[in-house]
Amino acid sequence: MQLTGLLWGGKLLKYVGFPAAEVLGPEASVDDIKALIEKHGEVFIKPIFKGGVGKKGKTGLIGRVKDIESALKEKERLYFTTHTSGSSTVKSDGVTFEGAVPAGHEVYFSITESTVYRTTTMTITHHGGVEIEELPEDKIKVVPFDPLTGLKSFHVSNALEELKAPAEIISPLVQNLPRLWDLYNNYGMTTLELNPIRMMPGKGGRLVPVACDFKCAFDIDDTAWKRLNLPSHIFASDYSEFEQEINQLRTYQGQSDVFIINDQGTITAPTFGGGANAMVTEILGDYATISSDFGGNPPYVKMNQISEIVFKHWLDQSNVLFIIGGKANNTDIYETFRAMADALRGYFHTYGPKPIFVIIGRGGPNLIRGMSYMRDTLDALGIPCRIFGHDSAMSEVVNYAMKVNEWMIKEGKKLIRAKLTK
């Protein structure tokens, strides 16, 4: 669950009194936009993308205007623009209008959980406004700190002094940045990033830190984020009906992260665990309908609901239902498989028999009981299956699923359909 931009980020920063650039949403009228330009002299126009999308500026997806005519042209150009970052392509749904913030210094700041230090860390540099990866290590300071005591002023001041930051920016940052710990810690965040923070001259010439971009990610298992009253649709990575339905379940315990890979795919793979997801997605390629991670020990009700949605959207076109994951530590395999098996039975009762082949690869608590329940259900439905235990190499299981898909295309689907209709 990620959130980017000041449209919502600015609202969150108000919870801790951290200044942010003035922003208008896509519903802004011409008069509103004109007033914003007159007030700030210049306005930045940015497309609104779902989730975290990087490198917009480098690809020309940020407009910079000083008059209303140019603003409306940029709005038209960016309102429904598309952007490719890495392997994903996303489409904008509107734009924001952000008032320019005059400044001579730009700062990068983030709080996140570090797998290197195995604790919470602050990352800061006074060379902000760029991709942080482009800076040499001597211009960035990463400071681990105890989350029980939180981010303190001395963490900020010591880091900036070691970076030899200009003296005029240190005091304002020391006074304001620790507020961001309250936002991060109190509302279930796993990452909070401001880049850039522009140091704007305030009353008496004293610099004021102003957030000009915002990014954060939430731990969906920490219910503290619900207190922010954010609408669930802003966390969807796309506008497909499938992703919207799955997204509604993120308010419950356990994960439910999905991404459509190929809407013409023939292998539907409910996957458990990030490692399994990465391998399955890479090997299956365009044969996969979705990329998913349904780990986190979801309870029966949630797993049943997720399965119903997945089957409703993808089972009709699929040759293979591929249930795959590593050896779980705390996920109850019986509860998970019982929920999926019951959803599959419900799908057959609602939509009729479908010629599919089920492949399962999993390990963890109550494994035998869960696999027995799934096997009995598949036998009753007349669906062929192949089950692998935790001692099977996952790469071999994935390759087996590919071979079964090829067999289904050639003759398997016809043979299974004939058996189901007897």
MITORLO-346997 format. One record per residue (C-alpha): residue in one letter; x, y, z. Coordinates in steps of 0.25 Angstrom, whole numbers, padded with zeros to 4 digits, always signed. Each point is the difference from the previous one (the first is absolute). Layout:
BEGIN
AXYZ
...
end
This chain:
BEGIN
M+0000+0000+0000
Q+0007+0012-0005
L-0004+0015-0001
T+0007+0011-0008
G-0001+0014-0002
L-0005+0012+0008
L-0015-0001-0004
W-0001-0010+0012
G+0014+0002+0006
G-0003+0014+0003
K-0012-0004+0008
L+0008-0010+0008
L+0011+0010+0003
K-0010+0009+0006
Y-0002-0010+0011
V+0014+0004+0005
G+0000+0014-0004
F+0011-0002-0011
P-0001+0011-0011
A-0003-0005-0014
A-0001+0007-0013
E-0014+0005-0004
V-0007-0010-0009
L-0013-0001-0008
G-0007-0013-0005
P-0005-0003-0014
E-0013+0006+0004
A+0006+0014+0001
S-0007+0011-0008
V+0006+0009-0010
D-0001+0011+0010
D+0006-0008+0011
I+0012-0003-0009
K+0002+0015-0004
A-0001+0004+0015
L+0011-0011+0003
I+0009+0006-0011
E-0002+0014+0004
K+0003-0004+0015
H+0013-0008-0003
G+0005+0006-0014
E+0002-0014-0005
V-0008-0014+0001
F+0005-0014-0002
I-0010-0010-0006
K+0002-0014+0003
P-0008-0013-0005
I-0007-0008+0011
F+0005-0015+0000
K-0005-0011+0009
G+0011-0005+0009
G+0015+0004+0000
V+0005+0004-0014
G+0013+0005-0002
K+0008+0009-0010
K-0011+0008-0005
G+0008+0013-0001
K+0011-0007-0009
T-0011-0005-0010
G-0006+0014-0001
L-0013-0003+0008
I+0001+0013+0009
G-0005+0013-0006
R+0005+0013+0004
V-0008+0012-0003
K-0002+0015+0003
D-0014+0003-0007
I-0013-0006-0001
E+0001-0003-0015
S+0012-0009+0002
A-0006-0006+0013
L-0012-0005-0008
K+0009-0005-0011
E+0008-0008+0010
K-0013-0005+0006
E-0005-0006-0013
R+0014-0006-0003
L+0002-0007+0014
Y-0015-0003+0004
F+0000-0014-0006
T+0015-0002-0003
T+0007-0013+0002
H+0013-0003+0006
T+0009-0012+0000
S+0009-0002+0012
G+0008-0014+0000
S-0009-0011-0004
S-0013+0007+0003
T-0008+0010-0008
V-0011+0009+0006
K-0010+0010-0004
S-0003+0013+0006
D-0014+0004+0005
G+0001+0015+0002
V+0011+0010+0004
T+0003+0009+0012
F+0004+0015-0001
E+0011+0003+0010
G+0005+0014+0004
A+0014+0003-0002
V+0009+0001+0012
P+0012+0010-0001
A+0012-0006+0007
G+0015-0001-0001
H+0002-0013+0006
E-0007-0014-0002
V+0000-0011+0010
Y-0003-0015-0001
F-0006-0007+0013
S-0005-0014+0002
I-0004-0009+0011
T+0000-0015-0002
E+0003-0014+0005
S+0014-0004-0004
T+0003-0015-0002
V+0015+0004+0001
Y-0001+0006+0014
R-0012-0008+0004
T-0007+0012+0006
T-0006+0013-0004
T+0009+0010-0008
M+0000+0015-0004
T+0006+0003-0013
I+0003+0015-0003
T+0008+0009-0009
H+0000+0014-0004
H+0002-0003-0014
G-0014-0004-0002
G-0010+0001-0012
V+0007-0011-0008
E+0000-0015+0000
I+0007-0004+0013
E+0007-0011-0007
E+0008+0010-0008
L+0007+0006+0011
P+0013-0005+0006
E+0000-0006+0013
D+0008+0012+0007
K-0012+0009-0003
I-0010-0009+0006
K-0002-0003+0015
V-0007-0013+0005
V-0003+0000+0015
P-0006-0012+0007
F-0007+0003+0012
D-0009-0007+0011
P-0014+0000-0004
L-0004-0001+0015
T+0005+0014+0002
G-0002+0006-0014
L+0007+0010-0009
K+0006+0011+0009
S+0005+0014-0004
F+0015-0005+0003
H-0001-0010-0011
V-0004+0011-0010
S+0011+0010+0005
N+0011-0010+0001
A-0003-0006-0014
L+0000+0014-0006
E+0012+0005+0007
E+0008-0013-0005
L-0005+0003-0014
K+0005+0015+0001
A-0014+0005-0003
P-0001+0015-0001
A-0003+0006+0014
E-0012+0007-0004
I-0008-0012-0003
I+0004-0009+0012
S-0008+0007+0011
P-0014+0000-0008
L+0002-0014-0003
V+0004-0004+0014
Q-0013+0006+0005
N-0009-0006-0011
L+0005-0013-0005
P-0003-0008+0013
R-0015+0003-0001
L+0000-0010-0012
W+0004-0011+0009
D-0014+0002+0007
L-0007-0001-0014
Y+0009-0013-0003
N-0002-0007+0013
N-0014+0004+0004
Y-0007-0004-0014
G+0006-0014-0003
M+0010+0005-0011
T+0012-0008-0004
T+0006+0011-0009
L-0001+0015+0000
E+0008+0008-0010
L+0000+0015-0003
N+0008+0004-0013
P+0002+0011-0001
I-0002+0009+0013
R+0003+0014-0005
M+0005+0010+0010
M-0009+0012-0003
P+0004+0014+0007
G-0011+0003+0010
K-0002+0012+0009
G+0012+0007+0004
G+0008-0008-0010
R+0000-0013+0008
L-0001-0012-0009
V-0012-0009+0001
P+0000-0014-0005
V-0011-0003-0010
A-0004-0014-0005
C-0001+0001-0016
D-0002-0015-0002
F-0005-0012+0009
K+0001-0015+0000
C-0004-0010+0010
A-0003-0015+0002
F-0009-0006+0010
D+0001-0013+0007
I-0014-0006-0003
D+0000-0009+0012
D+0001+0012+0009
T-0014+0006+0002
A+0006+0013+0004
W-0001+0006-0014
K-0015-0001+0000
R-0001+0011+0009
L+0005+0009-0011
N-0014-0002-0007
L+0007-0002-0014
P-0009-0005-0011
S+0004-0015-0004
H+0000+0003-0015
I+0012+0009+0001
F+0009-0013+0003
A-0004-0007-0012
S+0011-0002-0011
D-0010+0001-0011
Y-0015+0002-0003
S-0004-0014-0004
E-0012-0006+0007
F+0008-0012+0005
E+0010+0009+0007
Q-0010+0009+0006
E-0008-0012+0006
I+0013-0006+0006
N+0004+0014+0005
Q-0012+0000+0009
L+0005-0012+0008
R+0013+0008+0004
T-0008+0005+0012
Y+0001-0014+0006
Q+0012-0008+0006
G+0009-0006-0010
Q+0005+0004-0013
S-0008+0001-0013
D+0010+0007-0010
V-0003-0003-0015
F+0004+0005-0014
I-0005-0004-0013
I+0011-0005-0009
N-0008-0005-0012
D-0015+0001-0001
Q+0002-0011-0011
G+0008-0009+0008
T-0003-0015+0003
I+0007-0003+0013
T-0007+0006+0013
A+0010-0001+0011
P-0005+0004+0014
T+0014+0002+0006
F+0004+0000+0015
G+0013+0008+0004
G+0009+0010-0007
G+0011-0010-0004
A-0010-0009-0007
N-0007+0012-0006
A+0013+0005-0007
M+0004-0014-0005
V-0014-0004-0005
T-0002+0014-0007
E+0013-0001-0007
I-0001-0014-0005
L-0015+0000-0004
G+0002+0013-0007
D-0012+0003-0009
Y-0007-0013+0003
A-0003+0005+0013
T-0013+0008+0002
I+0004+0007+0013
S+0011+0002+0010
S-0004-0002+0014
D+0004-0001+0014
F-0010-0006+0010
G+0009-0003+0011
G-0001+0005+0014
N-0008-0011+0006
P-0014+0005-0005
P-0012-0005+0008
Y-0010-0010-0007
V-0010+0011-0003
K+0010+0009-0007
M+0006-0011-0008
N-0013-0005-0004
Q-0004+0014-0005
I+0013+0002-0007
S-0001-0013-0007
E-0015+0002-0005
I+0005+0013-0006
V+0012-0006-0007
F-0008-0012-0005
K-0011+0009-0005
H+0009+0009-0008
W+0010-0010-0005
L-0004-0015+0000
D-0008+0000-0012
Q+0012+0003-0009
S+0010-0008+0008
N+0006-0013-0004
V+0007-0001+0014
L-0003+0004+0014
F+0014+0000+0006
I+0000+0002+0015
I+0014+0002+0004
G+0008+0005+0012
G+0013-0004+0009
K+0000-0007+0013
A-0008+0009+0009
N+0004+0003+0015
N-0014+0004+0005
T-0010-0001-0011
D-0011-0010+0003
I+0001-0008-0013
Y-0013-0008+0004
E-0008+0013+0002
T+0006+0006-0013
F-0003-0012-0009
R-0014-0003+0006
A-0004+0015-0003
M+0005-0002-0015
A-0006-0013-0001
D-0014+0005+0004
A+0001+0011-0009
L+0004-0009-0011
R-0012-0009+0003
G-0009+0013+0000
Y+0005+0004-0013
F-0004-0013-0007
H-0013+0001+0006
T-0003+0014-0005
Y+0007+0000-0013
G+0000-0015-0003
P+0012-0010-0002
K+0013+0006-0007
P+0011-0008-0006
I+0012+0004+0008
F+0012-0007+0006
V+0004+0003+0014
I+0015+0000+0005
I+0003+0002+0014
G+0014+0003+0007
R+0000+0004+0014
G+0006-0003+0014
G-0003+0004+0014
P-0009-0003+0012
N-0012-0010-0002
L+0006-0003-0014
I-0005-0014-0001
R-0014+0003+0005
G-0001+0012-0009
M+0004-0008-0012
S-0009-0011+0003
Y-0012+0010+0001
M+0004+0006-0014
R+0002-0014-0006
D-0013-0005+0004
T-0007+0012-0005
L+0007-0001-0013
D-0004-0014-0002
A-0014+0003+0003
L+0000+0010-0011
G+0007-0009-0010
I+0012+0010-0001
P+0013-0007-0002
C+0012+0005+0009
R+0014-0002+0003
I+0005+0004+0014
F+0014+0003+0004
G+0006+0000+0015
H+0010+0010+0006
D+0011-0009-0004
S-0002+0003-0015
A+0008+0011-0007
M-0009+0011-0003
S+0007+0003-0013
E-0003-0015-0005
V-0015+0002+0005
V-0001+0013-0008
N+0006-0007-0012
Y-0010-0011+0001
A-0012+0009+0000
M+0005+0006-0013
K+0001-0014-0006
V-0014-0003+0005
N-0005+0013-0006
E+0006-0004-0014
W-0007-0014+0002
M-0013+0007+0003
I+0001+0008-0013
K+0003-0012-0009
E-0010-0010+0006
G-0002+0001+0015
K-0011+0010+0000
K-0008-0008-0010
L+0002-0013+0008
I-0004+0006+0013
R-0012+0006-0005
A-0005-0013-0006
K+0002-0006+0014
L-0008+0011+0007
T-0012-0001-0010
K-0002-0015+0001
end
